[in-house]
Amino acid sequence: MRLAGLNTALHIMKRALITGITGQDGSYLSEFLLGKGYEVHGLIRRASSFNTDRLDALYRDPHTDQTPLYLHYGDLADGTVLRRVLEKVQPDEVYNLGAQSHVKVSFEEPEYTADIVAVGALRLLDSVADYNARTDRQVRLYQAGSSEMFGATPPPQGEKTPFYPRSPYAAAKVAAHWFTVNYREAYNLFACNGILFNHESPRRGETFVTRKITRAAGRIKAGLQKKLALGNLEAKRDWGFAGDYVEAMWLMLQQDRPDDYVVATGESHSVQEFVTLAFQIAGLESMDYVEVDPKYFRATEVDFLKGDPSKAKAQLGWKPRVSFTELVRMMVEHDIELARQEQTLRDAGHVVALRGAAAL
């Protein structure tokens, strides 16, 4: 391991590799690990435009400043690159957060979703297993599961609840879960599945329903938008704050032995409840602006998800800190300010394009 000096003392700096580092969870996990004194490396896909805005507050130009955050080009579709990055980074911990994670899009791009979510996880597991065998090291791996894997199984859902996936995304996550269990048992890999229920934040992508709601509430309040179209308002979800949930990921890899954990609040709220609360916080009446559009219904719906986090609480000592109301307020207040900035730019003659929320 690399030795790094902090203040006047020398200590061993642990090194983490995160796939999907540019996403909501990747950015919060990066902040968390940097706060723990880690050197953080992230895998990013090559794109024609910058997609690292969630990391802007963390990143420093290595030519002008020393930073413990490094980015590497790569993709879960390319096993050769995964092995090359592992060799270069030599991580102590790997967090696989990379995915095509939009459920509705997975119906439209099922093959791509399966390749990245399921086979991508397999490529990474195999790369880590080979790396451990050749180097006689014990890299620890976190695999991001999803409450969508439970699908139609009645709540509450815990570690022993049968999976019943209802989308290509969920089915791919189930495959990735069992790949992880298999590699743990076959190769003595320290690999954990974190089955995280819905976790949101102001950094959530604008095509996801919670952020679509809070973004619309902010824009409607600012006079920038007139209506919000949604799908199934009766669907119930267990919503928590993403910043809380990344701590659970880290705690799993600090245990004496690998295991699988459900991470959730243990509470459930409908999409309608989320909408009503969000618009109330914005000072609006939701029924005046929200309409149902059948095009947003899934081919197979997941009606009711509510997690049982008792194992994570007992064994990891983890519990959520941000309540449902606090989470919605945090997101709405952020998006009201974002809409205010958008209005200021429009008043100055600038054209502001939404990043996908209005198009989907």
C-alpha positions as CSV (number, residue, x, y, z in Angstrom):
1,M,0.0,0.0,0.0
2,R,1.0,3.6,-0.5
3,L,2.1,5.6,2.5
4,A,0.6,9.0,2.8
5,G,1.4,11.7,5.4
6,L,-1.3,13.6,7.2
7,N,-0.1,16.4,9.5
8,T,3.1,15.1,11.1
9,A,2.1,11.4,11.3
10,L,2.4,8.7,8.7
11,H,-0.5,6.3,8.2
12,I,-1.6,3.7,5.7
13,M,-4.2,5.2,3.3
14,K,-6.8,2.7,2.2
15,R,-7.7,2.8,-1.5
16,A,-11.1,2.3,-3.0
17,L,-12.3,1.8,-6.6
18,I,-15.9,2.9,-7.4
19,T,-17.7,2.1,-10.6
20,G,-20.5,4.5,-11.3
21,I,-18.7,7.2,-9.4
22,T,-20.4,10.0,-11.4
23,G,-23.9,8.9,-10.2
24,Q,-25.8,10.0,-7.2
25,D,-24.5,7.2,-4.9
26,G,-21.0,7.4,-6.4
27,S,-20.7,11.1,-5.4
28,Y,-22.0,10.6,-1.9
29,L,-19.8,7.5,-1.4
30,S,-16.7,9.4,-2.7
31,E,-17.4,12.2,-0.1
32,F,-17.8,9.7,2.6
33,L,-14.6,7.7,1.9
34,L,-12.5,10.9,1.4
35,G,-13.8,11.9,4.8
36,K,-12.5,8.6,6.2
37,G,-9.0,9.3,4.7
38,Y,-9.3,7.0,1.7
39,E,-7.7,7.5,-1.7
40,V,-10.6,7.2,-4.1
41,H,-10.5,6.1,-7.7
42,G,-13.5,6.1,-10.0
43,L,-14.4,4.4,-13.3
44,I,-16.0,6.8,-15.8
45,R,-17.3,6.2,-19.3
46,R,-15.9,8.3,-22.2
47,A,-18.5,10.8,-23.4
48,S,-18.4,13.8,-25.7
49,S,-19.5,16.1,-22.9
50,F,-18.5,16.3,-19.3
51,N,-20.6,14.2,-16.9
52,T,-18.7,14.7,-13.7
53,D,-20.7,17.6,-12.3
54,R,-21.6,15.7,-9.1
55,L,-17.9,15.4,-8.3
56,D,-17.0,19.0,-9.1
57,A,-16.9,20.0,-5.4
58,L,-14.5,17.1,-4.7
59,Y,-12.1,17.1,-7.6
60,R,-8.9,19.2,-7.8
61,D,-6.6,19.6,-10.8
62,P,-3.7,17.2,-10.1
63,H,-1.4,19.6,-11.9
64,T,-2.1,22.3,-9.4
65,D,-3.2,20.5,-6.3
66,Q,-2.7,17.2,-4.6
67,T,-6.0,15.3,-4.5
68,P,-6.9,11.8,-3.3
69,L,-9.5,11.5,-6.0
70,Y,-8.6,10.0,-9.4
71,L,-10.7,9.1,-12.4
72,H,-10.1,6.4,-15.0
73,Y,-11.8,5.7,-18.3
74,G,-13.5,2.3,-18.4
75,D,-16.8,0.5,-18.7
76,L,-18.4,-2.6,-17.2
77,A,-18.8,-3.8,-20.7
78,D,-15.1,-4.2,-21.1
79,G,-13.4,-6.9,-19.0
80,T,-10.0,-6.1,-20.2
81,V,-10.2,-2.5,-19.0
82,L,-11.5,-3.7,-15.6
83,R,-8.5,-5.9,-15.1
84,R,-6.1,-3.1,-16.3
85,V,-7.6,-0.6,-13.8
86,L,-7.5,-3.1,-11.0
87,E,-3.8,-3.6,-11.7
88,K,-3.1,0.1,-11.8
89,V,-5.2,1.1,-8.7
90,Q,-4.5,-1.9,-6.5
91,P,-7.6,-1.2,-4.4
92,D,-8.4,-2.5,-0.9
93,E,-12.1,-2.1,-1.6
94,V,-14.3,-2.1,-4.8
95,Y,-17.8,-0.7,-4.9
96,N,-19.8,-1.7,-8.0
97,L,-22.4,1.0,-8.4
98,G,-22.3,1.2,-12.1
99,A,-25.5,0.3,-13.9
100,Q,-28.2,1.2,-16.4
101,S,-30.5,1.9,-13.5
102,H,-33.7,3.3,-15.0
103,V,-36.4,0.7,-14.7
104,K,-38.6,2.0,-17.5
105,V,-35.6,2.3,-19.8
106,S,-34.7,-1.3,-19.1
107,F,-37.9,-2.4,-21.0
108,E,-36.7,-0.4,-24.0
109,E,-33.1,-1.5,-23.8
110,P,-33.2,-4.9,-22.2
111,E,-30.1,-6.4,-23.8
112,Y,-27.9,-3.5,-22.9
113,T,-29.3,-3.4,-19.4
114,A,-28.6,-7.1,-18.9
115,D,-25.1,-6.7,-20.2
116,I,-24.1,-3.9,-18.0
117,V,-26.0,-4.8,-14.8
118,A,-25.7,-8.6,-14.8
119,V,-22.7,-9.5,-17.0
120,G,-20.9,-6.3,-16.0
121,A,-21.0,-7.4,-12.4
122,L,-19.8,-10.9,-13.4
123,R,-16.9,-9.3,-15.3
124,L,-15.9,-7.3,-12.3
125,L,-16.2,-10.3,-9.9
126,D,-14.1,-12.5,-12.1
127,S,-11.5,-9.7,-12.4
128,V,-11.3,-9.3,-8.7
129,A,-11.1,-13.0,-8.1
130,D,-8.2,-13.4,-10.5
131,Y,-6.5,-10.4,-9.1
132,N,-6.7,-11.8,-5.6
133,A,-5.4,-15.2,-6.7
134,R,-2.4,-13.7,-8.5
135,T,-1.5,-11.2,-5.8
136,D,-2.5,-13.2,-2.7
137,R,-4.5,-10.1,-1.6
138,Q,-8.1,-9.9,-0.3
139,V,-9.8,-7.1,-2.1
140,R,-13.3,-6.6,-0.7
141,L,-16.2,-6.0,-3.0
142,Y,-19.6,-4.4,-2.6
143,Q,-22.3,-5.2,-5.1
144,A,-25.2,-2.8,-5.4
145,G,-28.5,-4.7,-5.3
146,S,-31.9,-3.2,-5.5
147,S,-35.3,-3.5,-3.9
148,E,-36.7,-3.9,-7.4
149,M,-35.4,-7.5,-7.2
150,F,-38.3,-8.3,-4.8
151,G,-40.8,-7.0,-7.3
152,A,-44.2,-8.6,-6.8
153,T,-43.3,-10.3,-3.5
154,P,-45.5,-8.9,-0.6
155,P,-43.8,-6.6,1.9
156,P,-42.0,-6.4,4.2
157,Q,-39.0,-7.6,2.3
158,G,-35.9,-8.8,4.0
159,E,-32.8,-10.8,3.3
160,K,-34.8,-14.1,3.2
161,T,-37.6,-12.8,1.1
162,P,-37.9,-14.5,-2.3
163,F,-37.0,-12.4,-5.4
164,Y,-39.8,-11.8,-7.9
165,P,-38.3,-9.3,-10.5
166,R,-40.8,-7.4,-12.7
167,S,-38.4,-5.7,-15.1
168,P,-35.3,-6.5,-17.2
169,Y,-33.4,-4.2,-14.8
170,A,-34.6,-6.1,-11.7
171,A,-34.0,-9.5,-13.3
172,A,-30.4,-8.4,-14.2
173,K,-29.9,-7.3,-10.6
174,V,-31.1,-10.7,-9.4
175,A,-28.5,-12.4,-11.6
176,A,-25.7,-10.0,-10.3
177,H,-26.8,-10.9,-6.7
178,W,-26.4,-14.6,-7.3
179,F,-23.2,-14.2,-9.2
180,T,-21.8,-12.4,-6.1
181,V,-23.0,-15.2,-3.8
182,N,-21.5,-17.8,-6.1
183,Y,-18.1,-16.0,-6.3
184,R,-18.1,-15.6,-2.5
185,E,-18.6,-19.3,-2.0
186,A,-16.5,-20.6,-4.9
187,Y,-13.4,-18.4,-4.5
188,N,-13.7,-17.2,-0.9
189,L,-14.2,-13.7,-2.2
190,F,-15.1,-11.1,0.4
191,A,-18.2,-9.9,-1.5
192,C,-21.3,-8.4,-0.1
193,N,-24.7,-7.6,-1.6
194,G,-26.4,-4.5,-0.4
195,I,-30.1,-4.6,-1.3
196,L,-30.8,-0.9,-1.1
197,F,-34.4,0.3,-1.2
198,N,-35.2,3.6,-2.9
199,H,-32.7,6.3,-1.9
200,E,-33.0,9.8,-3.1
201,S,-31.3,13.2,-2.9
202,P,-31.0,16.6,-4.7
203,R,-28.4,14.8,-6.8
204,R,-30.9,12.2,-8.1
205,G,-31.2,12.1,-11.9
206,E,-34.0,14.2,-13.2
207,T,-35.6,11.3,-15.1
208,F,-36.3,9.5,-11.8
209,V,-39.8,10.0,-10.4
210,T,-38.8,11.7,-7.1
211,R,-36.6,14.3,-8.8
212,K,-39.0,14.7,-11.6
213,I,-41.6,15.7,-9.0
214,T,-39.4,18.1,-7.0
215,R,-37.9,19.7,-10.1
216,A,-41.4,20.3,-11.5
217,A,-42.6,21.8,-8.1
218,G,-39.7,24.3,-8.3
219,R,-40.3,25.2,-11.9
220,I,-44.0,25.5,-11.5
221,K,-43.5,27.8,-8.5
222,A,-41.2,29.9,-10.7
223,G,-43.7,30.0,-13.6
224,L,-41.4,28.0,-15.8
225,Q,-43.7,25.0,-16.1
226,K,-47.4,24.5,-16.1
227,K,-48.1,20.8,-15.6
228,L,-46.4,17.6,-14.3
229,A,-47.3,14.2,-16.0
230,L,-46.7,11.0,-14.0
231,G,-47.6,7.3,-14.2
232,N,-48.8,5.2,-11.3
233,L,-49.5,7.4,-8.3
234,E,-50.6,4.5,-6.1
235,A,-47.2,2.7,-6.2
236,K,-45.6,2.6,-2.7
237,R,-41.9,2.8,-2.0
238,D,-39.5,2.8,0.9
239,W,-37.7,6.1,0.4
240,G,-34.5,7.2,2.3
241,F,-31.6,9.6,1.8
242,A,-28.7,8.4,-0.4
243,G,-26.2,10.1,1.9
244,D,-27.2,7.8,4.7
245,Y,-27.2,4.7,2.6
246,V,-23.6,4.9,1.4
247,E,-22.4,4.5,5.0
248,A,-24.1,1.1,5.0
249,M,-22.1,0.1,1.9
250,W,-18.9,1.0,3.7
251,L,-19.9,-0.8,6.9
252,M,-20.6,-4.0,5.1
253,L,-16.9,-4.1,3.9
254,Q,-15.6,-3.5,7.5
255,Q,-17.1,-6.6,8.9
256,D,-15.2,-9.8,9.8
257,R,-17.1,-11.9,7.3
258,P,-19.0,-11.0,4.1
259,D,-22.8,-11.1,4.1
260,D,-25.9,-9.7,2.4
261,Y,-28.0,-6.9,3.9
262,V,-31.2,-5.0,3.2
263,V,-30.9,-1.3,3.7
264,A,-34.1,0.6,4.1
265,T,-36.1,2.9,6.4
266,G,-38.9,0.4,7.2
267,E,-41.5,2.9,6.1
268,S,-43.4,3.2,2.9
269,H,-45.2,6.0,1.1
270,S,-47.1,6.3,-2.2
271,V,-46.0,8.4,-5.1
272,Q,-49.2,10.4,-4.5
273,E,-47.9,11.1,-0.9
274,F,-44.6,12.2,-2.3
275,V,-46.3,14.5,-4.8
276,T,-48.6,16.0,-2.2
277,L,-45.9,16.7,0.3
278,A,-43.5,18.2,-2.3
279,F,-46.1,20.6,-3.7
280,Q,-47.1,21.6,-0.2
281,I,-43.5,22.4,0.7
282,A,-43.4,24.5,-2.5
283,G,-46.6,26.3,-1.4
284,L,-48.7,24.7,-4.2
285,E,-51.7,22.5,-4.5
286,S,-50.7,19.3,-6.4
287,M,-54.1,18.6,-7.8
288,D,-54.0,21.8,-9.8
289,Y,-50.9,20.7,-11.7
290,V,-50.4,16.9,-11.7
291,E,-52.0,14.6,-14.3
292,V,-51.6,10.9,-15.1
293,D,-50.2,9.9,-18.4
294,P,-50.5,6.1,-19.3
295,K,-47.2,6.3,-21.3
296,Y,-45.4,6.4,-17.9
297,F,-46.9,3.1,-16.7
298,R,-44.6,0.1,-16.6
299,A,-45.3,-3.1,-18.6
300,T,-45.3,-4.9,-15.3
301,E,-45.8,-2.8,-12.2
302,V,-44.2,-3.1,-8.8
303,D,-46.9,-2.1,-6.3
304,F,-45.5,-2.1,-2.8
305,L,-41.9,-2.1,-1.5
306,K,-41.1,-1.8,2.2
307,G,-37.8,-3.0,3.5
308,D,-37.0,-4.8,6.8
309,P,-33.6,-3.3,7.8
310,S,-33.4,-5.1,11.2
311,K,-30.3,-7.1,10.2
312,A,-28.4,-4.0,9.1
313,K,-29.3,-2.2,12.3
314,A,-28.3,-5.1,14.5
315,Q,-25.1,-6.3,12.7
316,L,-23.8,-3.1,11.1
317,G,-25.1,-0.6,13.7
318,W,-26.6,1.4,10.8
319,K,-29.8,3.4,10.8
320,P,-31.3,6.1,8.6
321,R,-30.9,9.7,9.9
322,V,-33.0,11.7,7.4
323,S,-36.8,11.3,7.6
324,F,-39.1,11.1,4.7
325,T,-40.4,14.6,5.3
326,E,-36.8,16.0,5.7
327,L,-35.8,14.2,2.5
328,V,-38.6,15.7,0.4
329,R,-38.0,19.2,1.9
330,M,-34.3,19.0,1.1
331,M,-35.0,18.1,-2.5
332,V,-37.8,20.7,-3.0
333,E,-35.7,23.5,-1.5
334,H,-32.8,22.6,-3.8
335,D,-35.0,22.6,-6.9
336,I,-36.7,25.8,-6.0
337,E,-33.3,27.4,-5.9
338,L,-32.4,25.7,-9.2
339,A,-35.6,27.1,-10.8
340,R,-34.8,30.6,-9.5
341,Q,-31.4,30.4,-11.1
342,E,-33.0,29.1,-14.3
343,Q,-35.4,32.0,-14.3
344,T,-32.6,34.5,-13.8
345,L,-30.8,33.1,-16.8
346,R,-33.9,33.2,-18.9
347,D,-34.6,36.8,-17.9
348,A,-31.0,37.6,-19.1
349,G,-31.8,36.1,-22.5
350,H,-30.1,32.7,-22.1
351,V,-31.8,29.5,-23.3
352,V,-31.7,26.9,-20.6
353,A,-32.3,23.2,-21.5
354,L,-33.6,20.7,-19.0
355,R,-31.4,17.6,-18.6
356,G,-33.9,15.1,-19.6
357,A,-36.9,15.4,-17.2
358,A,-39.2,17.1,-19.7
359,A,-38.2,14.8,-22.6
360,L,-39.1,11.5,-20.9
